[in-house]
Amino acid sequence: MGVIGAALRAGCLLGLIGFVGGFVGPIILTPEANQGPLLGILVTGPGGFLVGLVVGAAANLRRR
């Protein structure tokens, strides 16, 4: 698998983990806050994807 494939795989995985954590976490911790899931949609999901891209590419380049 190339660098781009590894970066996309890690980006999708960490983006999904960040999205689920940011979406479900506020619902569980503060159910009365109606804007809690926006954290997962706008912050932790895209942030996890970007971090995953960098980590996946770096890990693949380091392995070579």
PDB file of N, H, CA, C and O in Angstrom:
ATOM      1  N   MET A   1       0.846  -1.167   0.000  1.00  0.00           N
ATOM      2  CA  MET A   1       0.000   0.000   0.000  1.00  0.00           C
ATOM      3  C   MET A   1       0.897   1.237   0.000  1.00  0.00           C
ATOM      4  O   MET A   1       1.928   1.271   0.672  1.00  0.00           O
ATOM      5  N   GLY A   2       0.503   2.216  -0.737  1.00  0.00           N
ATOM      6  H   GLY A   2      -0.335   2.189  -1.283  1.00  0.00           H
ATOM      7  CA  GLY A   2       1.302   3.421  -0.831  1.00  0.00           C
ATOM      8  C   GLY A   2       1.082   4.359   0.338  1.00  0.00           C
ATOM      9  O   GLY A   2       0.304   4.090   1.253  1.00  0.00           O
ATOM     10  N   VAL A   3       1.790   5.457   0.273  1.00  0.00           N
ATOM     11  H   VAL A   3       2.422   5.675  -0.470  1.00  0.00           H
ATOM     12  CA  VAL A   3       1.712   6.449   1.343  1.00  0.00           C
ATOM     13  C   VAL A   3       0.310   7.046   1.424  1.00  0.00           C
ATOM     14  O   VAL A   3      -0.224   7.257   2.513  1.00  0.00           O
ATOM     15  N   ILE A   4      -0.272   7.311   0.276  1.00  0.00           N
ATOM     16  H   ILE A   4       0.162   7.139  -0.608  1.00  0.00           H
ATOM     17  CA  ILE A   4      -1.606   7.923   0.266  1.00  0.00           C
ATOM     18  C   ILE A   4      -2.651   6.960   0.842  1.00  0.00           C
ATOM     19  O   ILE A   4      -3.522   7.372   1.608  1.00  0.00           O
ATOM     20  N   GLY A   5      -2.560   5.695   0.476  1.00  0.00           N
ATOM     21  H   GLY A   5      -1.852   5.361  -0.146  1.00  0.00           H
ATOM     22  CA  GLY A   5      -3.501   4.713   1.000  1.00  0.00           C
ATOM     23  C   GLY A   5      -3.389   4.548   2.505  1.00  0.00           C
ATOM     24  O   GLY A   5      -4.394   4.468   3.210  1.00  0.00           O
ATOM     25  N   ALA A   6      -2.154   4.496   2.990  1.00  0.00           N
ATOM     26  H   ALA A   6      -1.337   4.561   2.417  1.00  0.00           H
ATOM     27  CA  ALA A   6      -1.957   4.362   4.434  1.00  0.00           C
ATOM     28  C   ALA A   6      -2.452   5.602   5.167  1.00  0.00           C
ATOM     29  O   ALA A   6      -3.040   5.503   6.244  1.00  0.00           O
ATOM     30  N   ALA A   7      -2.212   6.769   4.580  1.00  0.00           N
ATOM     31  H   ALA A   7      -1.734   6.850   3.706  1.00  0.00           H
ATOM     32  CA  ALA A   7      -2.669   8.006   5.207  1.00  0.00           C
ATOM     33  C   ALA A   7      -4.188   8.072   5.245  1.00  0.00           C
ATOM     34  O   ALA A   7      -4.766   8.483   6.250  1.00  0.00           O
ATOM     35  N   LEU A   8      -4.835   7.671   4.164  1.00  0.00           N
ATOM     36  H   LEU A   8      -4.366   7.337   3.347  1.00  0.00           H
ATOM     37  CA  LEU A   8      -6.300   7.701   4.136  1.00  0.00           C
ATOM     38  C   LEU A   8      -6.906   6.681   5.097  1.00  0.00           C
ATOM     39  O   LEU A   8      -7.912   6.958   5.750  1.00  0.00           O
ATOM     40  N   ARG A   9      -6.295   5.509   5.181  1.00  0.00           N
ATOM     41  H   ARG A   9      -5.477   5.284   4.651  1.00  0.00           H
ATOM     42  CA  ARG A   9      -6.815   4.495   6.102  1.00  0.00           C
ATOM     43  C   ARG A   9      -6.722   4.984   7.546  1.00  0.00           C
ATOM     44  O   ARG A   9      -7.691   4.889   8.299  1.00  0.00           O
ATOM     45  N   ALA A  10      -5.562   5.505   7.931  1.00  0.00           N
ATOM     46  H   ALA A  10      -4.774   5.582   7.319  1.00  0.00           H
ATOM     47  CA  ALA A  10      -5.394   6.006   9.299  1.00  0.00           C
ATOM     48  C   ALA A  10      -6.279   7.227   9.537  1.00  0.00           C
ATOM     49  O   ALA A  10      -6.832   7.388  10.625  1.00  0.00           O
ATOM     50  N   GLY A  11      -6.417   8.085   8.529  1.00  0.00           N
ATOM     51  H   GLY A  11      -5.968   7.955   7.645  1.00  0.00           H
ATOM     52  CA  GLY A  11      -7.275   9.261   8.664  1.00  0.00           C
ATOM     53  C   GLY A  11      -8.723   8.896   8.882  1.00  0.00           C
ATOM     54  O   GLY A  11      -9.397   9.485   9.727  1.00  0.00           O
ATOM     55  N   CYS A  12      -9.207   7.931   8.128  1.00  0.00           N
ATOM     56  H   CYS A  12      -8.659   7.453   7.441  1.00  0.00           H
ATOM     57  CA  CYS A  12     -10.598   7.499   8.300  1.00  0.00           C
ATOM     58  C   CYS A  12     -10.814   6.833   9.656  1.00  0.00           C
ATOM     59  O   CYS A  12     -11.839   7.044  10.304  1.00  0.00           O
ATOM     60  N   LEU A  13      -9.850   6.034  10.075  1.00  0.00           N
ATOM     61  H   LEU A  13      -9.018   5.861   9.549  1.00  0.00           H
ATOM     62  CA  LEU A  13      -9.991   5.353  11.358  1.00  0.00           C
ATOM     63  C   LEU A  13      -9.999   6.349  12.521  1.00  0.00           C
ATOM     64  O   LEU A  13     -10.890   6.307  13.369  1.00  0.00           O
ATOM     65  N   LEU A  14      -9.015   7.236  12.559  1.00  0.00           N
ATOM     66  H   LEU A  14      -8.291   7.270  11.869  1.00  0.00           H
ATOM     67  CA  LEU A  14      -8.970   8.213  13.654  1.00  0.00           C
ATOM     68  C   LEU A  14     -10.094   9.245  13.548  1.00  0.00           C
ATOM     69  O   LEU A  14     -10.585   9.732  14.567  1.00  0.00           O
ATOM     70  N   GLY A  15     -10.501   9.579  12.332  1.00  0.00           N
ATOM     71  H   GLY A  15     -10.102   9.184  11.504  1.00  0.00           H
ATOM     72  CA  GLY A  15     -11.632  10.480  12.159  1.00  0.00           C
ATOM     73  C   GLY A  15     -12.923   9.870  12.685  1.00  0.00           C
ATOM     74  O   GLY A  15     -13.730  10.556  13.311  1.00  0.00           O
ATOM     75  N   LEU A  16     -13.114   8.592  12.432  1.00  0.00           N
ATOM     76  H   LEU A  16     -12.457   8.035  11.924  1.00  0.00           H
ATOM     77  CA  LEU A  16     -14.309   7.904  12.941  1.00  0.00           C
ATOM     78  C   LEU A  16     -14.290   7.823  14.465  1.00  0.00           C
ATOM     79  O   LEU A  16     -15.309   8.053  15.116  1.00  0.00           O
ATOM     80  N   ILE A  17     -13.134   7.499  15.027  1.00  0.00           N
ATOM     81  H   ILE A  17     -12.306   7.313  14.498  1.00  0.00           H
ATOM     82  CA  ILE A  17     -13.020   7.434  16.484  1.00  0.00           C
ATOM     83  C   ILE A  17     -13.280   8.810  17.099  1.00  0.00           C
ATOM     84  O   ILE A  17     -13.994   8.925  18.095  1.00  0.00           O
ATOM     85  N   GLY A  18     -12.698   9.851  16.500  1.00  0.00           N
ATOM     86  H   GLY A  18     -12.118   9.758  15.691  1.00  0.00           H
ATOM     87  CA  GLY A  18     -12.917  11.211  17.009  1.00  0.00           C
ATOM     88  C   GLY A  18     -14.363  11.648  16.876  1.00  0.00           C
ATOM     89  O   GLY A  18     -14.912  12.289  17.773  1.00  0.00           O
ATOM     90  N   PHE A  19     -14.979  11.301  15.754  1.00  0.00           N
ATOM     91  H   PHE A  19     -14.533  10.780  15.025  1.00  0.00           H
ATOM     92  CA  PHE A  19     -16.381  11.674  15.547  1.00  0.00           C
ATOM     93  C   PHE A  19     -17.291  10.997  16.564  1.00  0.00           C
ATOM     94  O   PHE A  19     -18.132  11.647  17.186  1.00  0.00           O
ATOM     95  N   VAL A  20     -17.119   9.688  16.730  1.00  0.00           N
ATOM     96  H   VAL A  20     -16.436   9.160  16.225  1.00  0.00           H
ATOM     97  CA  VAL A  20     -17.985   8.953  17.662  1.00  0.00           C
ATOM     98  C   VAL A  20     -17.765   9.449  19.089  1.00  0.00           C
ATOM     99  O   VAL A  20     -18.723   9.650  19.836  1.00  0.00           O
ATOM    100  N   GLY A  21     -16.497   9.645  19.466  1.00  0.00           N
ATOM    101  H   GLY A  21     -15.718   9.482  18.859  1.00  0.00           H
ATOM    102  CA  GLY A  21     -16.213  10.149  20.812  1.00  0.00           C
ATOM    103  C   GLY A  21     -16.774  11.542  21.044  1.00  0.00           C
ATOM    104  O   GLY A  21     -17.323  11.825  22.109  1.00  0.00           O
ATOM    105  N   GLY A  22     -16.638  12.409  20.056  1.00  0.00           N
ATOM    106  H   GLY A  22     -16.192  12.180  19.191  1.00  0.00           H
ATOM    107  CA  GLY A  22     -17.146  13.771  20.197  1.00  0.00           C
ATOM    108  C   GLY A  22     -18.646  13.884  20.059  1.00  0.00           C
ATOM    109  O   GLY A  22     -19.245  14.835  20.562  1.00  0.00           O
ATOM    110  N   PHE A  23     -19.264  12.926  19.381  1.00  0.00           N
ATOM    111  H   PHE A  23     -18.777  12.154  18.973  1.00  0.00           H
ATOM    112  CA  PHE A  23     -20.713  12.960  19.203  1.00  0.00           C
ATOM    113  C   PHE A  23     -21.429  12.313  20.378  1.00  0.00           C
ATOM    114  O   PHE A  23     -22.397  12.867  20.901  1.00  0.00           O
ATOM    115  N   VAL A  24     -20.959  11.149  20.792  1.00  0.00           N
ATOM    116  H   VAL A  24     -20.174  10.699  20.368  1.00  0.00           H
ATOM    117  CA  VAL A  24     -21.632  10.385  21.843  1.00  0.00           C
ATOM    118  C   VAL A  24     -21.244  10.874  23.233  1.00  0.00           C
ATOM    119  O   VAL A  24     -22.073  10.877  24.143  1.00  0.00           O
ATOM    120  N   GLY A  25     -19.997  11.286  23.402  1.00  0.00           N
ATOM    121  H   GLY A  25     -19.324  11.283  22.663  1.00  0.00           H
ATOM    122  CA  GLY A  25     -19.522  11.729  24.713  1.00  0.00           C
ATOM    123  C   GLY A  25     -20.365  12.844  25.326  1.00  0.00           C
ATOM    124  O   GLY A  25     -20.808  12.707  26.467  1.00  0.00           O
ATOM    125  N   PRO A  26     -20.600  13.940  24.610  1.00  0.00           N
ATOM    126  CA  PRO A  26     -21.433  14.999  25.188  1.00  0.00           C
ATOM    127  C   PRO A  26     -22.882  14.577  25.432  1.00  0.00           C
ATOM    128  O   PRO A  26     -23.535  15.089  26.342  1.00  0.00           O
ATOM    129  N   ILE A  27     -23.383  13.647  24.623  1.00  0.00           N
ATOM    130  H   ILE A  27     -22.853  13.231  23.884  1.00  0.00           H
ATOM    131  CA  ILE A  27     -24.757  13.172  24.845  1.00  0.00           C
ATOM    132  C   ILE A  27     -24.831  12.418  26.171  1.00  0.00           C
ATOM    133  O   ILE A  27     -25.801  12.561  26.915  1.00  0.00           O
ATOM    134  N   ILE A  28     -23.812  11.620  26.467  1.00  0.00           N
ATOM    135  H   ILE A  28     -23.024  11.504  25.863  1.00  0.00           H
ATOM    136  CA  ILE A  28     -23.806  10.842  27.707  1.00  0.00           C
ATOM    137  C   ILE A  28     -23.526  11.735  28.913  1.00  0.00           C
ATOM    138  O   ILE A  28     -24.182  11.612  29.947  1.00  0.00           O
ATOM    139  N   LEU A  29     -22.548  12.637  28.776  1.00  0.00           N
ATOM    140  H   LEU A  29     -22.015  12.737  27.936  1.00  0.00           H
ATOM    141  CA  LEU A  29     -22.138  13.454  29.925  1.00  0.00           C
ATOM    142  C   LEU A  29     -23.121  14.569  30.262  1.00  0.00           C
ATOM    143  O   LEU A  29     -23.402  14.818  31.434  1.00  0.00           O
ATOM    144  N   THR A  30     -23.641  15.234  29.247  1.00  0.00           N
ATOM    145  H   THR A  30     -23.413  15.032  28.295  1.00  0.00           H
ATOM    146  CA  THR A  30     -24.599  16.336  29.477  1.00  0.00           C
ATOM    147  C   THR A  30     -25.777  16.186  28.508  1.00  0.00           C
ATOM    148  O   THR A  30     -25.808  16.844  27.467  1.00  0.00           O
ATOM    149  N   PRO A  31     -26.731  15.339  28.837  1.00  0.00           N
ATOM    150  CA  PRO A  31     -27.853  15.105  27.919  1.00  0.00           C
ATOM    151  C   PRO A  31     -28.756  16.330  27.727  1.00  0.00           C
ATOM    152  O   PRO A  31     -29.483  16.408  26.738  1.00  0.00           O
ATOM    153  N   GLU A  32     -28.716  17.276  28.656  1.00  0.00           N
ATOM    154  H   GLU A  32     -28.125  17.213  29.460  1.00  0.00           H
ATOM    155  CA  GLU A  32     -29.576  18.456  28.500  1.00  0.00           C
ATOM    156  C   GLU A  32     -28.998  19.497  27.539  1.00  0.00           C
ATOM    157  O   GLU A  32     -29.713  20.413  27.133  1.00  0.00           O
ATOM    158  N   ALA A  33     -27.730  19.379  27.168  1.00  0.00           N
ATOM    159  H   ALA A  33     -27.149  18.634  27.497  1.00  0.00           H
ATOM    160  CA  ALA A  33     -27.107  20.318  26.230  1.00  0.00           C
ATOM    161  C   ALA A  33     -27.458  19.895  24.804  1.00  0.00           C
ATOM    162  O   ALA A  33     -27.050  18.827  24.347  1.00  0.00           O
ATOM    163  N   ASN A  34     -28.210  20.733  24.114  1.00  0.00           N
ATOM    164  H   ASN A  34     -28.541  21.600  24.486  1.00  0.00           H
ATOM    165  CA  ASN A  34     -28.685  20.345  22.788  1.00  0.00           C
ATOM    166  C   ASN A  34     -27.635  20.524  21.689  1.00  0.00           C
ATOM    167  O   ASN A  34     -27.821  20.012  20.585  1.00  0.00           O
ATOM    168  N   GLN A  35     -26.548  21.230  21.959  1.00  0.00           N
ATOM    169  H   GLN A  35     -26.397  21.646  22.855  1.00  0.00           H
ATOM    170  CA  GLN A  35     -25.524  21.430  20.934  1.00  0.00           C
ATOM    171  C   GLN A  35     -24.279  20.585  21.175  1.00  0.00           C
ATOM    172  O   GLN A  35     -23.256  20.807  20.526  1.00  0.00           O
ATOM    173  N   GLY A  36     -24.339  19.638  22.077  1.00  0.00           N
ATOM    174  H   GLY A  36     -25.170  19.458  22.604  1.00  0.00           H
ATOM    175  CA  GLY A  36     -23.198  18.784  22.388  1.00  0.00           C
ATOM    176  C   GLY A  36     -22.675  17.985  21.204  1.00  0.00           C
ATOM    177  O   GLY A  36     -21.460  17.922  21.013  1.00  0.00           O
ATOM    178  N   PRO A  37     -23.548  17.365  20.392  1.00  0.00           N
ATOM    179  CA  PRO A  37     -23.048  16.570  19.267  1.00  0.00           C
ATOM    180  C   PRO A  37     -22.293  17.380  18.214  1.00  0.00           C
ATOM    181  O   PRO A  37     -21.556  16.805  17.413  1.00  0.00           O
ATOM    182  N   LEU A  38     -22.459  18.682  18.202  1.00  0.00           N
ATOM    183  H   LEU A  38     -23.057  19.149  18.854  1.00  0.00           H
ATOM    184  CA  LEU A  38     -21.714  19.502  17.248  1.00  0.00           C
ATOM    185  C   LEU A  38     -20.214  19.394  17.456  1.00  0.00           C
ATOM    186  O   LEU A  38     -19.445  19.610  16.519  1.00  0.00           O
ATOM    187  N   LEU A  39     -19.784  19.065  18.661  1.00  0.00           N
ATOM    188  H   LEU A  39     -20.408  18.889  19.422  1.00  0.00           H
ATOM    189  CA  LEU A  39     -18.361  18.871  18.923  1.00  0.00           C
ATOM    190  C   LEU A  39     -17.807  17.771  18.027  1.00  0.00           C
ATOM    191  O   LEU A  39     -16.744  17.944  17.431  1.00  0.00           O
ATOM    192  N   GLY A  40     -18.494  16.662  17.922  1.00  0.00           N
ATOM    193  H   GLY A  40     -19.357  16.521  18.407  1.00  0.00           H
ATOM    194  CA  GLY A  40     -18.039  15.562  17.084  1.00  0.00           C
ATOM    195  C   GLY A  40     -18.109  15.881  15.603  1.00  0.00           C
ATOM    196  O   GLY A  40     -17.239  15.481  14.830  1.00  0.00           O
ATOM    197  N   ILE A  41     -19.149  16.604  15.214  1.00  0.00           N
ATOM    198  H   ILE A  41     -19.855  16.929  15.842  1.00  0.00           H
ATOM    199  CA  ILE A  41     -19.340  16.909  13.795  1.00  0.00           C
ATOM    200  C   ILE A  41     -18.342  17.952  13.314  1.00  0.00           C
ATOM    201  O   ILE A  41     -17.798  17.822  12.218  1.00  0.00           O
ATOM    202  N   LEU A  42     -18.095  18.979  14.109  1.00  0.00           N
ATOM    203  H   LEU A  42     -18.538  19.085  15.000  1.00  0.00           H
ATOM    204  CA  LEU A  42     -17.286  20.106  13.644  1.00  0.00           C
ATOM    205  C   LEU A  42     -15.841  20.119  14.124  1.00  0.00           C
ATOM    206  O   LEU A  42     -14.997  20.753  13.492  1.00  0.00           O
ATOM    207  N   VAL A  43     -15.534  19.438  15.223  1.00  0.00           N
ATOM    208  H   VAL A  43     -16.220  18.923  15.737  1.00  0.00           H
ATOM    209  CA  VAL A  43     -14.191  19.556  15.795  1.00  0.00           C
ATOM    210  C   VAL A  43     -13.454  18.223  15.805  1.00  0.00           C
ATOM    211  O   VAL A  43     -12.455  18.063  15.103  1.00  0.00           O
ATOM    212  N   THR A  44     -13.931  17.275  16.584  1.00  0.00           N
ATOM    213  H   THR A  44     -14.743  17.405  17.154  1.00  0.00           H
ATOM    214  CA  THR A  44     -13.150  16.065  16.814  1.00  0.00           C
ATOM    215  C   THR A  44     -13.125  15.122  15.610  1.00  0.00           C
ATOM    216  O   THR A  44     -12.130  14.428  15.404  1.00  0.00           O
ATOM    217  N   GLY A  45     -14.176  15.079  14.823  1.00  0.00           N
ATOM    218  H   GLY A  45     -14.985  15.643  14.990  1.00  0.00           H
ATOM    219  CA  GLY A  45     -14.171  14.234  13.622  1.00  0.00           C
ATOM    220  C   GLY A  45     -13.163  14.709  12.590  1.00  0.00           C
ATOM    221  O   GLY A  45     -12.273  13.949  12.208  1.00  0.00           O
ATOM    222  N   PRO A  46     -13.284  15.962  12.125  1.00  0.00           N
ATOM    223  CA  PRO A  46     -12.295  16.466  11.167  1.00  0.00           C
ATOM    224  C   PRO A  46     -10.885  16.554  11.747  1.00  0.00           C
ATOM    225  O   PRO A  46      -9.908  16.325  11.034  1.00  0.00           O
ATOM    226  N   GLY A  47     -10.774  16.881  13.025  1.00  0.00           N
ATOM    227  H   GLY A  47     -11.567  17.067  13.604  1.00  0.00           H
ATOM    228  CA  GLY A  47      -9.455  16.937  13.659  1.00  0.00           C
ATOM    229  C   GLY A  47      -8.796  15.570  13.701  1.00  0.00           C
ATOM    230  O   GLY A  47      -7.602  15.443  13.432  1.00  0.00           O
ATOM    231  N   GLY A  48      -9.570  14.549  14.037  1.00  0.00           N
ATOM    232  H   GLY A  48     -10.540  14.652  14.256  1.00  0.00           H
ATOM    233  CA  GLY A  48      -9.049  13.187  14.049  1.00  0.00           C
ATOM    234  C   GLY A  48      -8.639  12.727  12.662  1.00  0.00           C
ATOM    235  O   GLY A  48      -7.653  12.007  12.506  1.00  0.00           O
ATOM    236  N   PHE A  49      -9.394  13.142  11.658  1.00  0.00           N
ATOM    237  H   PHE A  49     -10.195  13.727  11.785  1.00  0.00           H
ATOM    238  CA  PHE A  49      -9.042  12.786  10.281  1.00  0.00           C
ATOM    239  C   PHE A  49      -7.714  13.411   9.879  1.00  0.00           C
ATOM    240  O   PHE A  49      -6.867  12.743   9.285  1.00  0.00           O
ATOM    241  N   LEU A  50      -7.530  14.677  10.196  1.00  0.00           N
ATOM    242  H   LEU A  50      -8.218  15.219  10.678  1.00  0.00           H
ATOM    243  CA  LEU A  50      -6.273  15.349   9.836  1.00  0.00           C
ATOM    244  C   LEU A  50      -5.083  14.757  10.587  1.00  0.00           C
ATOM    245  O   LEU A  50      -4.017  14.553  10.006  1.00  0.00           O
ATOM    246  N   VAL A  51      -5.263  14.485  11.865  1.00  0.00           N
ATOM    247  H   VAL A  51      -6.129  14.651  12.337  1.00  0.00           H
ATOM    248  CA  VAL A  51      -4.183  13.859  12.636  1.00  0.00           C
ATOM    249  C   VAL A  51      -3.885  12.466  12.075  1.00  0.00           C
ATOM    250  O   VAL A  51      -2.724  12.067  11.984  1.00  0.00           O
ATOM    251  N   GLY A  52      -4.921  11.737  11.706  1.00  0.00           N
ATOM    252  H   GLY A  52      -5.864  12.060  11.780  1.00  0.00           H
ATOM    253  CA  GLY A  52      -4.733  10.409  11.132  1.00  0.00           C
ATOM    254  C   GLY A  52      -3.991  10.442   9.805  1.00  0.00           C
ATOM    255  O   GLY A  52      -3.182   9.558   9.525  1.00  0.00           O
ATOM    256  N   LEU A  53      -4.259  11.455   8.985  1.00  0.00           N
ATOM    257  H   LEU A  53      -4.916  12.173   9.213  1.00  0.00           H
ATOM    258  CA  LEU A  53      -3.530  11.593   7.724  1.00  0.00           C
ATOM    259  C   LEU A  53      -2.037  11.736   7.969  1.00  0.00           C
ATOM    260  O   LEU A  53      -1.224  11.070   7.328  1.00  0.00           O
ATOM    261  N   VAL A  54      -1.690  12.602   8.892  1.00  0.00           N
ATOM    262  H   VAL A  54      -2.351  13.143   9.413  1.00  0.00           H
ATOM    263  CA  VAL A  54      -0.282  12.852   9.185  1.00  0.00           C
ATOM    264  C   VAL A  54       0.374  11.615   9.797  1.00  0.00           C
ATOM    265  O   VAL A  54       1.469  11.223   9.393  1.00  0.00           O
ATOM    266  N   VAL A  55      -0.295  11.009  10.764  1.00  0.00           N
ATOM    267  H   VAL A  55      -1.185  11.327  11.092  1.00  0.00           H
ATOM    268  CA  VAL A  55       0.262   9.829  11.438  1.00  0.00           C
ATOM    269  C   VAL A  55       0.395   8.664  10.458  1.00  0.00           C
ATOM    270  O   VAL A  55       1.412   7.970  10.462  1.00  0.00           O
ATOM    271  N   GLY A  56      -0.606   8.444   9.632  1.00  0.00           N
ATOM    272  H   GLY A  56      -1.432   9.008   9.629  1.00  0.00           H
ATOM    273  CA  GLY A  56      -0.549   7.347   8.670  1.00  0.00           C
ATOM    274  C   GLY A  56       0.550   7.521   7.640  1.00  0.00           C
ATOM    275  O   GLY A  56       1.253   6.566   7.312  1.00  0.00           O
ATOM    276  N   ALA A  57       0.702   8.729   7.132  1.00  0.00           N
ATOM    277  H   ALA A  57       0.131   9.505   7.399  1.00  0.00           H
ATOM    278  CA  ALA A  57       1.762   8.994   6.156  1.00  0.00           C
ATOM    279  C   ALA A  57       3.139   8.853   6.806  1.00  0.00           C
ATOM    280  O   ALA A  57       4.045   8.265   6.217  1.00  0.00           O
ATOM    281  N   ALA A  58       3.296   9.385   8.002  1.00  0.00           N
ATOM    282  H   ALA A  58       2.560   9.863   8.481  1.00  0.00           H
ATOM    283  CA  ALA A  58       4.589   9.301   8.686  1.00  0.00           C
ATOM    284  C   ALA A  58       4.949   7.859   9.021  1.00  0.00           C
ATOM    285  O   ALA A  58       6.107   7.463   8.893  1.00  0.00           O
ATOM    286  N   ALA A  59       3.972   7.077   9.445  1.00  0.00           N
ATOM    287  H   ALA A  59       3.031   7.399   9.549  1.00  0.00           H
ATOM    288  CA  ALA A  59       4.240   5.677   9.780  1.00  0.00           C
ATOM    289  C   ALA A  59       4.634   4.894   8.528  1.00  0.00           C
ATOM    290  O   ALA A  59       5.529   4.050   8.578  1.00  0.00           O
ATOM    291  N   ASN A  60       3.970   5.173   7.411  1.00  0.00           N
ATOM    292  H   ASN A  60       3.243   5.858   7.370  1.00  0.00           H
ATOM    293  CA  ASN A  60       4.292   4.465   6.183  1.00  0.00           C
ATOM    294  C   ASN A  60       5.674   4.870   5.676  1.00  0.00           C
ATOM    295  O   ASN A  60       6.435   4.015   5.223  1.00  0.00           O
ATOM    296  N   LEU A  61       6.003   6.134   5.743  1.00  0.00           N
ATOM    297  H   LEU A  61       5.385   6.829   6.110  1.00  0.00           H
ATOM    298  CA  LEU A  61       7.321   6.579   5.283  1.00  0.00           C
ATOM    299  C   LEU A  61       8.426   6.052   6.199  1.00  0.00           C
ATOM    300  O   LEU A  61       9.525   5.743   5.738  1.00  0.00           O
ATOM    301  N   ARG A  62       8.139   5.954   7.466  1.00  0.00           N
ATOM    302  H   ARG A  62       7.246   6.206   7.841  1.00  0.00           H
ATOM    303  CA  ARG A  62       9.146   5.463   8.407  1.00  0.00           C
ATOM    304  C   ARG A  62       9.393   3.965   8.200  1.00  0.00           C
ATOM    305  O   ARG A  62      10.515   3.484   8.359  1.00  0.00           O
ATOM    306  N   ARG A  63       8.335   3.238   7.844  1.00  0.00           N
ATOM    307  H   ARG A  63       7.423   3.628   7.715  1.00  0.00           H
ATOM    308  CA  ARG A  63       8.462   1.808   7.611  1.00  0.00           C
ATOM    309  C   ARG A  63       9.328   1.509   6.398  1.00  0.00           C
ATOM    310  O   ARG A  63       9.978   0.465   6.348  1.00  0.00           O
ATOM    311  N   ARG A  64       9.349   2.406   5.421  1.00  0.00           N
ATOM    312  H   ARG A  64       8.821   3.254   5.462  1.00  0.00           H
ATOM    313  CA  ARG A  64      10.117   2.182   4.193  1.00  0.00           C
ATOM    314  C   ARG A  64      11.545   2.371   4.439  1.00  0.00           C
ATOM    315  O   ARG A  64      12.354   2.225   3.522  1.00  0.00           O
TER     316      ARG A  64
END
